[in-house]
């Protein structure tokens, strides 16, 4: 019974709670309506807020995008400036490296052991410059050509010798333009002239004069722009001084720098004498003509050798420009004797042979009509008589070649070296020789029994037969 009563109490209590939750029940608190109203109000506010977002969302996105673009543009600008700074830095680094390399080379030259190493390096490069592919590679190496030129300002003779040799090889190569441009500054050309004029080292003198010859090579248009500066800086004077020293040494029997140096100096003069712009200036230098004549007079000595032929060409070129210079050698029997002695040596060189006959033509063109009587004339006749066989043999050996030159002569200057190229021109010279011999026979009838007169008569007959056989 008690259990049922307890259960009824529980039920009653539950009903009481439910009743108390009823809004219509007396004494209850009506909070449910207020909460619903608040929820509704919040929902409306949220809807209005969402509507605001819908209305302005696009504008906000555009502003945000513009801000990002501005940041990207600023970033790109900063990156571009960084790249420019990087390129500038790399260029500065390369320039610093070249300057540092130059300082290193300078320091190397100050140390004998290091200078020897640099000499070897330059020597190797000089050998490589003889090969076209390797030569192009050297020129393509940025700063290398200029660095080689800088070696000219060192004081080590072996290094200077190898530098001159390398530069000469460069000027004779297919990359002559690059080497020529590097040598254009006047201080560089002046340094080359100074080294050649002042060195006492035979090897350096040989290599420096060879470099000068490469610079004045009249057959290369690429180096012709260097000639005005060289002439202005005193190349003719340097050439004259060096020739004087070499010829004086040979004449006095003192040690000279050898026939290579002498021949190179004469080739420089020959190259300059072929230039239209400077040939007249060179021909006006009587001292240079006299020095070339001395080389011919000394050509019988062992120290001269090939330079004698080069001297003949130079003399012929100068006479083509200034005929009056012939007076310097006209009655010089020693000059005529050695000139004729060079005929066999010039036999295989058409240019040199024509030059020699050109000088003979100018000499006997005057001697044949000269009224000069005395020891000098007698000596000239004696020399001519002794060499009559040599003259006749030279004409016979080259008859075909000379005949081929006769037609070409019509298109060349009458006062040039080609004046005596053809066979007819040479025969004309021989005719004047015979005339000189016959005049001597006529004037020296009283001495007809003497050896000279007999040899003169024999020479006259021999040369006359050569003329008649044409």
C-alpha positions as CSV (number, residue, x, y, z in Angstrom):
1,X,0.0,0.0,0.0
2,X,2.8,2.4,0.8
3,X,4.4,1.7,-2.5
4,X,1.3,2.7,-4.5
5,X,1.0,5.8,-2.4
6,X,4.5,6.7,-3.2
7,X,4.0,6.2,-6.9
8,X,1.0,8.5,-6.8
9,X,3.1,11.2,-5.2
10,X,5.6,10.9,-7.9
11,X,3.0,11.2,-10.6
12,X,1.4,14.2,-8.9
13,X,4.7,15.9,-8.6
14,X,5.5,15.3,-12.4
15,X,2.0,16.8,-13.3
16,X,2.8,19.8,-11.2
17,X,6.0,20.5,-13.1
18,X,4.3,20.3,-16.4
19,X,1.5,22.6,-15.2
20,X,4.1,25.1,-14.1
21,X,5.6,25.2,-17.6
22,X,2.4,26.2,-19.3
23,X,2.3,29.7,-20.3
24,X,-1.3,30.1,-19.5
25,X,-0.9,28.7,-16.1
26,X,-1.3,31.2,-13.3
27,X,1.9,32.3,-11.7
28,X,4.2,31.2,-14.7
29,X,7.0,33.4,-16.3
30,X,6.4,33.9,-20.1
31,X,10.1,33.9,-21.4
32,X,9.4,31.8,-24.5
33,X,7.9,34.7,-26.5
34,X,10.8,37.0,-25.7
35,X,13.4,34.4,-26.9
36,X,11.5,33.8,-30.1
37,X,11.4,37.6,-30.7
38,X,15.2,37.9,-30.1
39,X,15.9,34.9,-32.4
40,X,13.8,36.6,-35.1
41,X,15.5,39.9,-34.6
42,X,18.9,38.3,-34.9
43,X,17.9,36.4,-38.0
44,X,16.8,39.7,-39.6
45,X,20.0,41.4,-38.6
46,X,22.0,38.4,-40.1
47,X,20.1,38.7,-43.3
48,X,20.7,42.4,-43.5
49,X,24.4,41.8,-42.8
50,X,24.6,39.1,-45.5
51,X,22.8,41.5,-47.8
52,X,25.5,44.1,-47.2
53,X,28.1,41.5,-48.0
54,X,26.3,40.7,-51.2
55,X,26.1,44.3,-52.2
56,X,29.7,45.2,-51.5
57,X,31.6,41.9,-51.8
58,X,32.7,42.6,-55.4
59,X,34.2,46.0,-54.5
60,X,36.1,44.6,-51.6
61,X,37.6,41.9,-53.7
62,X,38.7,44.4,-56.4
63,X,40.4,46.5,-53.8
64,X,42.2,43.5,-52.4
65,X,43.3,42.4,-55.9
66,X,44.7,45.9,-56.7
67,X,46.6,45.8,-53.5
68,X,48.2,42.5,-54.4
69,X,49.1,43.8,-57.9
70,X,50.8,46.8,-56.4
71,X,52.8,44.5,-54.1
72,X,53.8,42.3,-57.1
73,X,54.8,45.2,-59.2
74,X,57.0,46.6,-56.4
75,X,58.5,43.1,-56.0
76,X,59.2,42.8,-59.7
77,X,60.9,46.2,-59.6
78,X,63.1,45.1,-56.6
79,X,64.0,41.9,-58.4
80,X,64.9,43.9,-61.6
81,X,67.1,46.2,-59.6
82,X,68.7,43.2,-58.0
83,X,69.5,41.7,-61.4
84,X,70.9,44.9,-62.7
85,X,73.1,45.1,-59.6
86,X,74.2,41.5,-60.2
87,X,75.2,42.3,-63.8
88,X,77.0,45.4,-62.7
89,X,78.7,43.4,-60.0
90,X,79.8,40.7,-62.4
91,X,81.2,43.3,-64.8
92,X,83.0,45.0,-62.0
93,X,84.3,41.6,-60.9
94,X,85.6,40.8,-64.4
95,X,87.3,44.2,-64.6
96,X,88.9,43.7,-61.2
97,X,90.1,40.3,-62.2
98,X,91.7,41.6,-65.4
99,X,93.4,44.4,-63.4
100,X,94.5,41.9,-60.8
101,X,95.9,39.7,-63.6
102,X,97.8,42.6,-65.0
103,X,99.3,43.3,-61.5
104,X,100.3,39.7,-61.2
105,X,102.0,39.8,-64.6
106,X,103.8,42.9,-63.6
107,X,105.0,41.3,-60.4
108,X,106.1,38.2,-62.4
109,X,108.3,40.4,-64.5
110,X,110.1,41.7,-61.5
111,X,111.1,38.3,-60.4
112,X,113.8,36.5,-62.5
113,X,112.2,33.1,-62.1
114,X,108.7,34.4,-62.7
115,X,109.9,36.4,-65.7
116,X,111.4,33.3,-67.2
117,X,108.0,31.6,-66.7
118,X,106.2,34.4,-68.5
119,X,108.8,34.3,-71.3
120,X,108.0,30.6,-71.8
121,X,104.2,31.3,-71.8
122,X,104.6,34.1,-74.4
123,X,106.9,31.8,-76.4
124,X,104.2,29.1,-76.4
125,X,101.6,31.6,-77.5
126,X,103.9,32.8,-80.3
127,X,104.1,29.2,-81.6
128,X,100.3,28.7,-81.3
129,X,99.8,31.9,-83.2
130,X,101.1,30.2,-86.3
131,X,97.9,28.1,-86.4
132,X,94.8,29.8,-87.6
133,X,92.3,28.1,-85.3
134,X,94.4,28.7,-82.2
135,X,95.1,32.2,-83.3
136,X,91.3,32.9,-83.5
137,X,90.9,31.4,-80.1
138,X,93.5,33.7,-78.6
139,X,91.9,36.8,-80.2
140,X,88.4,35.7,-79.0
141,X,89.7,35.5,-75.3
142,X,88.6,38.9,-73.9
143,X,91.5,41.1,-72.8
144,X,94.2,38.7,-73.9
145,X,95.5,40.7,-76.9
146,X,95.6,43.9,-74.8
147,X,97.4,42.0,-72.1
148,X,100.1,40.8,-74.5
149,X,100.6,44.4,-75.8
150,X,101.2,45.5,-72.2
151,X,104.2,43.2,-72.0
152,X,106.0,45.7,-74.2
153,X,106.4,48.0,-71.2
154,X,108.4,45.4,-69.1
155,X,112.1,45.7,-68.9
156,X,113.0,42.0,-69.2
157,X,114.8,41.4,-72.6
158,X,113.7,37.8,-73.2
159,X,110.1,38.6,-72.3
160,X,110.2,41.6,-74.7
161,X,111.7,39.4,-77.4
162,X,108.9,36.8,-77.1
163,X,106.3,39.6,-77.0
164,X,107.6,41.1,-80.2
165,X,107.6,37.7,-81.8
166,X,104.0,37.0,-80.8
167,X,102.9,40.4,-82.0
168,X,104.7,39.9,-85.3
169,X,102.9,36.6,-85.8
170,X,99.6,38.2,-85.0
171,X,100.1,40.9,-87.6
172,X,100.9,38.3,-90.2
173,X,97.9,36.2,-89.4
174,X,94.3,36.3,-90.4
175,X,93.5,38.2,-87.2
176,X,95.6,41.2,-88.1
177,X,92.8,43.6,-87.5
178,X,92.5,42.7,-83.8
179,X,96.2,42.9,-83.3
180,X,96.6,46.1,-85.3
181,X,93.8,47.8,-83.2
182,X,95.6,46.9,-80.0
183,X,98.8,48.5,-81.3
184,X,97.3,51.8,-82.4
185,X,97.9,53.9,-79.3
186,X,100.9,56.2,-79.9
187,X,102.5,55.3,-76.6
188,X,102.6,51.6,-77.7
189,X,104.2,52.5,-81.1
190,X,106.6,54.8,-79.4
191,X,107.6,52.1,-77.0
192,X,108.4,49.7,-79.9
193,X,110.5,52.3,-81.6
194,X,112.3,53.1,-78.3
195,X,113.1,49.4,-77.6
196,X,114.5,48.9,-81.2
197,X,116.6,52.1,-81.0
198,X,118.0,51.4,-77.5
199,X,118.4,47.7,-76.9
200,X,121.9,46.2,-76.9
201,X,120.4,42.7,-76.9
202,X,120.9,41.0,-80.3
203,X,117.8,38.8,-80.0
204,X,115.6,41.7,-78.9
205,X,116.9,43.9,-81.7
206,X,116.1,41.2,-84.2
207,X,112.6,40.6,-82.9
208,X,111.8,44.3,-82.4
209,X,112.9,45.2,-86.0
210,X,110.8,42.3,-87.3
211,X,107.8,43.7,-85.5
212,X,108.5,47.1,-87.1
213,X,108.6,45.4,-90.5
214,X,105.3,43.7,-89.8
215,X,103.8,47.1,-88.9
216,X,104.9,48.9,-92.1
217,X,104.1,46.0,-94.5
218,X,102.7,48.1,-97.4
219,X,100.7,45.1,-98.7
220,X,98.4,45.0,-95.7
221,X,95.6,47.7,-95.6
222,X,94.9,46.7,-92.0
223,X,98.2,48.1,-90.8
224,X,98.4,51.1,-93.1
225,X,96.6,53.2,-90.5
226,X,99.6,52.8,-88.2
227,X,102.1,54.3,-90.7
228,X,101.3,58.0,-90.1
229,X,101.9,57.6,-86.4
230,X,105.1,55.7,-86.9
231,X,106.4,58.3,-89.4
232,X,105.5,61.1,-87.0
233,X,107.2,59.4,-84.1
234,X,110.5,59.2,-86.1
235,X,110.6,55.8,-87.8
236,X,112.9,57.1,-90.7
237,X,115.4,58.5,-88.1
238,X,115.4,55.2,-86.1
239,X,115.9,53.3,-89.3
240,X,118.8,55.5,-90.4
241,X,120.5,55.3,-87.0
242,X,120.2,51.5,-86.7
243,X,121.6,51.0,-90.3
244,X,124.5,53.3,-89.5
245,X,125.4,51.3,-86.4
246,X,125.2,48.0,-88.2
247,X,127.1,49.1,-91.3
248,X,129.8,50.8,-89.2
249,X,130.3,47.6,-87.2
250,X,130.7,45.6,-90.4
251,X,133.1,48.2,-91.9
252,X,135.3,48.3,-88.9
253,X,135.2,44.6,-88.3
254,X,133.6,44.9,-84.9
255,X,130.8,42.5,-83.8
256,X,127.4,43.4,-85.3
257,X,124.0,42.0,-84.7
258,X,124.1,39.8,-87.8
259,X,122.8,39.8,-91.3
260,X,119.2,39.1,-90.2
261,X,118.9,42.5,-88.4
262,X,120.6,44.3,-91.3
263,X,118.3,42.6,-93.9
264,X,115.2,43.4,-91.8
265,X,116.2,47.1,-91.5
266,X,116.6,47.3,-95.3
267,X,113.3,45.5,-95.8
268,X,111.6,48.2,-93.7
269,X,113.1,50.8,-96.0
270,X,112.0,48.9,-99.0
271,X,108.4,48.6,-97.7
272,X,108.3,52.3,-97.0
273,X,109.7,53.1,-100.4
274,X,106.8,51.3,-102.0
275,X,104.1,53.5,-100.4
276,X,102.9,56.4,-102.5
277,X,102.6,58.6,-99.5
278,X,106.0,58.2,-98.0
279,X,108.3,57.2,-100.9
280,X,109.2,60.8,-101.7
281,X,109.9,61.5,-98.0
282,X,112.2,58.5,-97.9
283,X,113.9,59.4,-101.2
284,X,114.7,62.9,-99.9
285,X,116.9,61.3,-97.2
286,X,120.3,61.1,-98.9
287,X,121.8,59.4,-95.9
288,X,119.5,56.4,-96.2
289,X,120.4,56.1,-99.9
290,X,124.1,56.3,-99.0
291,X,123.7,53.6,-96.4
292,X,122.0,51.3,-98.8
293,X,124.8,52.0,-101.3
294,X,127.4,51.1,-98.6
295,X,125.7,47.7,-98.0
296,X,126.1,47.0,-101.7
297,X,129.8,48.0,-101.5
298,X,130.2,45.6,-98.5
299,X,128.2,42.8,-100.1
300,X,131.4,40.8,-100.7
301,X,131.9,40.3,-97.0
302,X,130.5,37.3,-95.2
303,X,128.6,39.4,-92.7
304,X,126.4,40.9,-95.4
305,X,125.2,38.1,-97.6
306,X,121.4,38.4,-98.5
307,X,121.1,42.0,-97.3
308,X,123.1,43.0,-100.4
309,X,120.1,42.0,-102.6
310,X,117.6,43.8,-100.4
311,X,119.8,46.9,-100.6
312,X,119.7,46.8,-104.4
313,X,115.9,46.8,-104.4
314,X,115.9,49.7,-102.0
315,X,118.4,51.7,-104.1
316,X,116.3,51.0,-107.2
317,X,113.1,52.2,-105.5
318,X,114.7,55.4,-104.2
319,X,116.1,56.1,-107.7
320,X,112.7,55.7,-109.2
321,X,111.5,58.4,-106.9
322,X,114.5,60.7,-107.1
323,X,116.8,60.1,-110.2
324,X,119.4,62.6,-109.1
325,X,120.5,60.3,-106.3
326,X,122.4,58.3,-109.0
327,X,125.1,60.9,-108.7
328,X,126.1,59.5,-105.3
329,X,127.3,56.2,-107.0
330,X,127.8,57.1,-110.6
331,X,131.6,57.0,-110.7
332,X,132.0,54.5,-107.9
333,X,133.8,51.5,-109.3
334,X,133.5,49.5,-106.1
335,X,129.8,50.0,-106.2
336,X,129.5,48.9,-109.8
337,X,131.8,45.9,-109.1
338,X,129.7,44.6,-106.2
339,X,126.5,45.4,-108.0
340,X,127.5,43.2,-110.9
341,X,128.8,40.5,-108.5
342,X,125.2,40.2,-107.2
343,X,123.7,39.2,-110.6
344,X,124.0,35.5,-109.9
345,X,122.4,35.9,-106.4
346,X,119.5,37.8,-107.9
347,X,119.0,35.3,-110.7
348,X,116.2,33.4,-109.0
349,X,114.4,36.6,-107.7
350,X,112.8,38.4,-110.7
351,X,112.0,41.5,-108.6
352,X,115.6,41.8,-107.4
353,X,117.0,41.1,-110.8
354,X,114.9,43.7,-112.5
355,X,115.8,46.2,-109.7
356,X,119.5,45.5,-110.4
357,X,119.2,46.0,-114.1
358,X,117.2,49.2,-113.4
359,X,120.2,50.6,-111.4
360,X,122.5,49.6,-114.2
361,X,120.3,51.2,-116.8
362,X,120.3,54.5,-114.9
363,X,124.1,54.4,-114.4
364,X,125.1,53.7,-118.0
365,X,122.4,56.0,-119.4
366,X,124.6,58.8,-118.0
367,X,128.0,57.2,-118.3
368,X,127.6,56.4,-122.1
369,X,127.3,60.2,-122.8
370,X,129.7,61.4,-120.1
371,X,132.9,63.2,-121.1
372,X,134.6,62.2,-117.8
373,X,138.2,61.1,-118.4
374,X,140.4,60.0,-115.6
375,X,141.0,57.2,-113.1
376,X,137.4,56.8,-112.2
377,X,136.4,56.2,-115.8
378,X,139.3,53.8,-116.3
379,X,138.2,51.8,-113.2
380,X,134.6,51.6,-114.4
381,X,135.7,50.3,-117.8
382,X,137.9,47.7,-116.1
383,X,135.1,46.5,-113.9
384,X,132.8,46.3,-116.9
385,X,135.3,44.3,-118.9
386,X,135.8,41.8,-116.1
387,X,132.1,41.1,-115.8
388,X,131.1,41.0,-119.5
389,X,130.7,37.2,-119.4
390,X,128.5,37.4,-116.3
391,X,126.3,40.0,-118.0
392,X,126.0,38.0,-121.2
393,X,125.1,34.8,-119.4
394,X,122.4,36.5,-117.3
395,X,120.7,37.8,-120.5
396,X,120.9,34.4,-122.2
397,X,119.5,32.6,-119.2
398,X,116.5,34.9,-118.8
399,X,115.8,35.7,-122.4
400,X,112.3,34.2,-122.4
401,X,111.3,35.8,-119.1
402,X,112.5,39.2,-120.2
403,X,110.7,39.0,-123.6
404,X,107.5,38.3,-121.6
405,X,108.0,41.5,-119.7
406,X,108.3,43.8,-122.7
407,X,104.5,44.0,-123.3
408,X,103.8,44.7,-119.6
409,X,106.1,47.6,-119.6
410,X,103.8,49.6,-121.8
411,X,101.3,49.8,-118.9
412,X,103.8,50.8,-116.2
413,X,105.5,54.1,-115.2
414,X,108.6,54.8,-117.2
415,X,110.5,55.9,-114.1
416,X,109.6,52.9,-112.0
417,X,111.8,49.9,-111.2
418,X,110.0,48.1,-114.0
419,X,111.9,50.5,-116.4
420,X,114.4,47.7,-117.1
421,X,112.1,44.6,-116.8
422,X,112.0,43.6,-120.5
423,X,114.7,42.1,-122.7
424,X,114.7,45.2,-125.0
425,X,115.4,47.5,-122.0
426,X,118.2,45.3,-120.8
427,X,119.7,45.1,-124.4
428,X,119.5,48.9,-124.5
429,X,121.6,49.1,-121.3
430,X,124.1,46.6,-122.7
431,X,124.4,48.8,-125.9
432,X,125.4,51.7,-123.7
433,X,127.9,49.5,-122.0
434,X,129.4,48.6,-125.3
435,X,129.5,52.3,-126.3
436,X,131.4,53.1,-123.1
437,X,133.9,50.3,-123.8
438,X,134.4,51.4,-127.5
439,X,135.0,55.0,-126.4
440,X,137.7,53.8,-124.0
441,X,139.3,51.9,-126.9
442,X,139.3,55.0,-129.1
443,X,140.7,57.2,-126.4
444,X,143.4,54.6,-125.3
445,X,144.7,53.5,-128.6
446,X,148.3,54.0,-127.5
447,X,147.8,51.4,-124.7
448,X,146.2,48.8,-127.1
449,X,148.9,46.3,-126.3
450,X,148.2,46.5,-122.6
451,X,146.1,43.9,-120.8
452,X,143.3,46.3,-120.0
453,X,142.8,47.3,-123.6
454,X,142.7,43.7,-124.7
455,X,140.2,42.7,-122.1
456,X,138.1,45.8,-123.0
457,X,138.1,44.8,-126.7
458,X,137.1,41.2,-125.8
459,X,134.3,42.4,-123.6
460,X,133.0,44.8,-126.3
461,X,132.9,42.0,-128.8
462,X,131.2,39.6,-126.4
463,X,128.5,42.0,-125.5
464,X,128.0,43.1,-129.1
465,X,127.4,39.4,-130.0
466,X,124.7,39.3,-127.2
467,X,123.0,42.3,-128.8
468,X,123.2,40.9,-132.3
469,X,121.7,37.6,-131.1
470,X,118.4,39.1,-130.0
